[in-house]
Amino acid sequence: MSYDCPENFNPQNSQGKNSNQENNRTPNTGRVNHVSAETAMEEPRVMIGIFDVHSTPATVLFDSGGSHTFISQAFIRTHNIPARAMKSTITVNSLEGTIPASHCCFPINLTLRGVDFKVSPIVLRTAGVDLILGIDWMMQ
């Protein structure tokens, strides 16, 4: 499953449309538990590893508490991954504070144990984590 710019993803609604009554979040918000590899590695229940993203080894964090899938702004710049503006900016809440996000990537490949998955992550400023897989990806 891939969808165009996941800013409206709601895990309760498989159509990908936001439903505020079903998901007690305000519109245009997201959440992520860790945006830094250092804090993520201190958490015993976190899964983090190196996997190919866009044919490049990347640090990938599996975040079951994350609302969306996110990609590091530095990673897309370094590897020339195209992104586009979303219809509206979202505010992403994390343990480190709030982070505005206004761009997402076109679908890119994530390779896990030889199996390719398409992801359309939201671009986020992170520290040491290249890709954060949220509940939207885990539900596919």
Beta strands, then each sheet from edge to edge (+ up, - down):
strand 1: 29-31
strand 2: 47-53
strand 3: 56-62
strand 4: 70-72
strand 5: 83-94
strand 6: 97-105
strand 7: 108-112
strand 8: 115-119
strand 9: 122-124
strand 10: 131-133
sheet 1: 1+ 5+ 6-
sheet 2: 8+ 7- 2+ 3- 10- 4+ 9+
end
